[in-house]
Structure formats: C-alpha cells, structure tokens
Amino acid sequence: MQIYLDYSATTPTRPEAIAAMQAVLTQQWGNPSSLHEWGNRSALVVEQARMQVAALINAVPESIIFTSGGTEADNLAIMGVARCYAVPQHIIISSVEHSAISEPVRMLESCGWKVTRLSVDSQGRVNPEDLKSALRHNTVLVSVIYGQSEVGTVQPIVELGKIAKIHGALFHTDAVQVAGRLPLDVQTLAVDLLSLSSHKLYGPLGAGALYVRPGVELISLLGGGGQEKGLRSGTQATPAIAGFGVAAELAGKELETETARLIKLRDRLFSLLADVAGLIPTGDMIHRLPHHLSFCLEYADGEKISGKTLVRQLNLAGIGISAGAACNSGKLSPSPILLAMGYSQKRALGGIRLTLGKQTTEADIDWTAMVLKQVLQRLTQDLYLFIIRNS
C-alpha cells in the first residue's frame, strides 16, 4: 500500500494540465516573442494562462508575472523592491519565513539593509501589534508568509497588509501553500505582491508567478529580452505555463468542495493521533491550512529518534511524509521554524509534517494513523532499551 502525504512539497500534475502541456509541445511550440504565426499561437497560450492564474486570486491579468516557481517569485519581490533604492533601507519579515524569503533578506542585510524579524507565538502566529511597533520611517517592504509550510499556521494577512498600507510600506506575502486551498482575493488582502507556485496546486514543476499590484515598481533581477513586462527576461516556458493556467482554473472551481473534504480528513487524522504519548501537535489548530498536520516528538534526541527517523520508518511502510529538521553533511540541524516558536533544540529535531491532497482517502488516513502509532511504539521501546543498556 502506497500513501503519499507530502502534498506541501509537491503535488502530482493533474491530467488536464498534462494534456495542455502536450498540446503546446506538439502544436504551439513557437517562441512567444516571435511575430509570426507560430509565435502568435504560443503567445496566446501564455496570455490565456495569465488570465487563468489571475482569476484564481481575483487580479487583473496584466499584474501576473510568470517565473520559474515560488522561489524566484519570492526573490523577485524582495530583491526587485530593494534594487529600487540606491541606499539600504529597512525591511520587515517574520521569523517563520520560507528560506526563499529569509535567504535573500539575509543577503540584503549583509549589504547594509536593516532587517526586523517579527517574533511569533507558540502557535507560529505574528501579532499585528508587533508589526506596528516594528515599522520605521524608512521601512519600504513587509513580507509575511501566508500559510507556513512546516507547521501549517495561517497568518492574519488582511490585518497585517492594512497596517503596512497605512504606514506606506509595500506588503508581500508568500501564498504558495495557500493557493488552491483557501480563497485568495488580492482586492481585499491589501497586498502589493503575492507569490504563487504551479506544482503546489497540481500544475507542473518549473512555473510560478508573482502578482504585482499595478503601479508598484520593481527592478528586474535578469537582463535580457524584456519578457514579462521587463520584469522576467527569458523565453517563457510555454508548456509549463499552460499547465499552470489549467491547474489554477480547476483549483478555483474545485476549491470550496476540496477544502471542506481536506479539513474533514485532516481533523480525522488529528483525532486518531490525539492519544499518542509523546506526539505533540505544532502550529495553530484554528488558523491552519486545511490539508496540513504537523507534530514534534517529545523524546527526540537527534540521534536515535528524530523527525527524519520517522520519515524513513514510514517510507519503509509505503507512506510518504516529511521532516522539519535539516540535514547537512550527515548532521541534523533543528528546525528554525520550531525554534522560533519556542521549542527546545531537541524537540526542534523531531518535527514531522503530513499533508493531504486530492488522492487522499479516509482509508489512507486510518491506515496511516495505525502505522504511525506502531512505529512510534517500537521506537519508544527501542529507545527505552538503549537507555537501560547504557545506564
């Protein structure tokens, strides 16, 4: 039995998106920048996808800039704003950002930019009052992730965006985990910039988008032919963009029913695991992504037992999940997200994430709960025997 529960990492490309990609590869393969008929056919594909992606977030099509994925969209938002200033300014992010935000911000910091990282509570949520206090006269950008990929917490983006807007700072959110799972409307979110990724909503790998509110100025990261309104030079990946467009359109149509189904399955699995000793839920249980469960292990030690131990054990049982701790050169590093939420170093080594999707069934949930309980029981017994032998 094979059960995939890592939909926050990537989703399987849906057949309708694959069909659209195949049509482009065989019939509409021209360069979208070419002026002849072959180019025109390809350009129409790109513009159709632009309208489909825009509709998912209630944006005007001209505000959608296609990229290679969520990471590039995040980098374009952060660095594209920063490059508008000859002198380093001030930027605010949360302490639980994806590395696609935290890393470019770290690079800006090394170049003289001042950075404030907003703390979060034990559930991983930003307090809007902290944002008010952090704003300075030279704050030019605020970036707060919408749905945290590791612990599932959904931030109060509407309120945060309004605070930034009143101050006059631009507001960006990484909505990669939210798109296709919760409603997104840029007209009510008070966002200036918003990042999306195709392969998180059943589109192909290699495509993403940055929403840029009309009137917001960015400077491109790439020099070249000036595609995508001069903000993303390079010949567009028309097949991937076509698949992205189809996936976005279908995600919008299915959102209400699929979200309700995922919440039901998510809550069922939380309930089945509620009595497991040593398995601690992480993230906000109310303000949470509908498909997302996360835990940390109370008795994680980073050696005998860690989040990665569970990933390997469940993989042997045919179940795919993910861990929060990073592995560098064979050594485990605690999850920076869990550390920011106040967890100890050891517990931050024991984070796991189970994320559900279109192919997840109730039978998958029940089987996973049973297997996870058995694995945890065996690991606990092994740890106990190890302690006894070495005491």
N, C-alpha and C positions, 0 to 999 in steps of 0.2 A: 504493500500500500504506500503510495507516494502522496504526500500532502505538502503543498507549498504555502508557507505562511511568512513570506518575506516581500509582500507587495509594496512596502515602502522603499525597498531597494530598487525594484523594477517590477513592471507588470508584463505579462505576455502580450505581444502585439495582437490586436483583435483582427479577425479575418477580413473585416470590411476595410481596415487600414491597409492590410497587405494587398488586397485587391486594387486599391487606389494606387499603391506604390508600383505594382506590376504594370498597371496601365500607363503610368508615366515612363517607366523603364522601357516599355516596348513601343509606345505611341507618341509620347510627349517629352522626348528626351533632349530637346533643344536647350540652348543656353538662354535663360530668361532675359538676358540683356541684349540679345541679338534682335535686330529689327525685322528680320524676315519671318515668314510664316512659321517655321519650326520654332523660332524663338518666341513668337507671339503665343503659340499653343502652350509652351511651358510657362510663360509669364501669366497666362490666365489661370493656370493651376495654382501658382503661388498666391495670386490675388484672391482666388476662391478660398484657399486655406486661411488667408489673413482674415477674411470675413468670418469664417467658421470659428477661429480662435477668439476673435474679438467678441463674437456673440456669447461665448461662454462666460465672459466677465463683463458683459454689457458695455463694451468700449467701441469707439469708432475704429474702423479698420486701419486708418492711417496711423493710429497710435501703437500698432503692433510691429515690433522689430524682431525678425526671426534671427535666432542664434543657433549655436551647436548644442545647446542644452541649458539646464538651470544654472550650472556653474558659470558659464560665460555670461548669461543674463545678469547674475548677481555681480560679477566683476564689472560689466558694462555700467551697471547702476552706480556702484561705488566709485570706480576709477573714472567713469565718464563725468560724474559731477566734480570730482577732485581736480580733474585736468582743466576745469574752467577757471581755476584760481592760480594766480602766479605765486601767491604767498599761502603757506599752510594755514588752514582754518581748524574748526572744531567739528567733530563728528560723534554721534551717539549711536551705540548698538547695545543689544542685550548681552548678558553673559552666557546665553544658551544658543548662540547663533550656529548655523552650519559653517563648516570650515570655508565654504565658498564665499562667506562674508567675513569671518574672523581673520582669514589669512590676508586678503587684500587690505583690510583695515590695519593689520599689523605692519604691512609694508608701508602704508601711508604714515603710520606712527614713526617708523624708522627714518622717514623723510621730514620729520618735524611737525606733522599733524598732531593735534591734541585729541585724545580719544577718551570718552567716558563709556564704561561698560556697566550698564544698569544691572544691579543685583536682582535676583528673583527669590520668591518664597520657596518653601519646601516642596511645593507642587510645580515649581518651574515657571511661575507666572510673574510678569512685570507689574509693579504698582504704578499706575499712571501718575501719582503724585511724585514719584521718583523722577519721572521724565520732566515734569515741570521744574523740579529743583535743579536738574542737570543742565537745562538749556542755558546757553550763554549768548552774548551779543553776536559772537562770530560762529554760532552753530549753523552749519549750512545743510546738514543732512542727518536724518534719524533713520536707522534701519533696524526693524524688529521682525523676527521670523513670525509668520502667521501660525503655522502648526509645526511644533517641534518634532523632528523626525525620530528622535530616540526615545522620548518619553510621552509623546502624543499630546502635550499640552497646547491648547489654543489660546493665543494672546488676545487681549482686548483691543484689537486693531482699530476699530472705529474710534474709540476714545483717544487712543494714542495718536492717531492720524490728525484728529481735530486739535489736539494740544500743539502738535508740530506746526499745523497750518496757522493757528493763531499767532504763534511766535514768528512765522515767516520762514521756517526751515522746510526743506523738501523732506518728504516721507516715503521711504521704500519698504516694501515687505516681500520676503521670500514666501510665495504661496505655492511652492512646488508640491507639498504634501496635501494641500487643501483643495486644489483644483480637481473637479470631478467628484469630490466627496462632500463638500459643503458649498452652499451658494456663494458666488463671488460677484459683486457689483461695484465696479470702480466709481460709479456715480455716487454711491453712498458711503464708501470706505474712506474717503478723504486721503487717498494715496496718490502720489505723483508718479511712482514707479512700482512695478509689480512683476515678479519673476515667475515663469512657468516652465515646465518640462514635459515633453511629449511622452517619454517612456514611463512616467508615473501615472498616466491615465489611459494606458492600453494603446498608445501610439508607439512608433519605432524609436529606438535609440538614435541619438545624433541630431535631434531637433529640440529647440526650446524657443522661448520668446520673452522679450521684455516689453511690458506695457509702459509707454512714456506719455504722460498726460500732455496734450497739445499745449505748447508754449514753454515746456520745460527744456532747458538747454543742456545738452551733453556733448562731450568731445569724444570722438571715436577712439577706440583702442588700436584699430588696424588702419594702415594706409593701403590704398588700392583703388579699385574701380568705383567706389562710392555707392555700392548697392545698399539697400535698406535705408534710404534717405540719408546716405552718407555715414550712418552710424555702425554699419557692419559690412565692411568691404569684403568681397569674395563672392564667387559664383554661388548662388543659393543651392542648397541640397534639395532640389525639387521633389524627388521621390519621398524623402523623409518628411518634408514639409507637407506634402499631400496627405501622407498617412496621419500626421499630427492633426491636420484640419478635420479629417473624417472622425478621428478619435475624439476630438474636442466637441464636435457637433453631437455625436452619440452620447458622450458623457453628460452633456447638458440635458438631453432628452430623458436619460435614464436616472438622473441624479436623485430625484425625490424617492423613487421606489428602492433604488440600490442603497442609498444612505440608510433608510429605515431597516432594510434587511441586514446590513452590516452591523448596525447598532445592536440589533437583536442577537446576532451571533456573538458579537464582542462581549456583551453583558452575560450571555450564557457561559462563555469560557471563564470570565472573571468569577462568576458564581461557582463553577465547578472547581476552581482552584482556590477558593476563599479559605478553605480549612487546611491548606498545606502549610505545615510548620516551616518557618524559615524563608518563605517566598513572599517578599514584600512588594506590593504594587507601587509603582512610581508614576509620577505625573498627576495632573489634575483629573479627578474622576468625574467631574461635571463638565468642565470646559475642555473637551477632549475630542481628538479626531475619531470619527465613527468606526474606523476599521482597526484601531490601534490598541494593543495591550503591551504593557511593559512592567518588568519586575526587577528587583535585585535580590541576591542571595544573602541572607543574614550571616551565613557562615563561610562566605567566600574568603579565600586566603591568597588567591592569585597563583597558587602552585598546584595543590591537589584539586581545588574546586574554584572555578571562575565561570563567568558567562560563556567564555569560549569552550569550556568543558561541556557545558550543556548543549551548545551548538553542535559539537562533534558527536555527542551521545545521541541526540535526536536525529542527526543526519544518518547515523547507523540504523536508526529505526525508520528511515524514509520520510522524515519530517524536516522541512527547511525553515529555520528561524535565524535570527541574527543576534550578535552581542554588541554591547556598547563600548567595552574597553578596546583600546587599540593595541596592536602587536607590532613592535618594532625590533628587528634583529633578535627575535625569539623571546623578547621580554615584554610582559604585559604592562600597559600603562593604564591607570584609572581613567574612567570616562570623565572628561572635563565637564560634561553636562551635569552628571550626578554630583560631582564635586561642587559645582556652582550652586546646586540645590541643597547643599549642606550635608551630603552623605560622607561617611568616612572613606579613607583611602581603600580599605579592604572591601567595603560594600560597593564602592565605585568600580571595583574589578569584577563584580558579579552581576552586572546589568544584562538583561536579555530583552528582546523585542519580538513580539508575534504580531504580524499584520495580515489582515484578511482581505480577500478580494472576490472578484466575480465568480471564480470557480470554487470558492469555499462553501462547504455544505455543513449542515448540522451534524452529520455523521463524522465529518472531519474534526469538528470541534470536540465531540465526545471522545473520539479516539485519541486526539492529541492530549486531552486532559488526563486520560488514563495512562498513556505512555509517559508523560511528564512526571506524574506522581510516582510511577515505578522507578524512573531514572533518578529522581531526587531521593527516593528512599534508599536506593542502592548506593548512591554517592555518600549519603549521610552515614550509612553503615560502614562503608569503606573508610571514611574519614575517622569515625569513632575507633575502628580497629587500629588505624595508623597511629592515632594518639595514644592508645593503650600500649601498643608495642614500643613506642618511643618515649614513654614516660618513665 
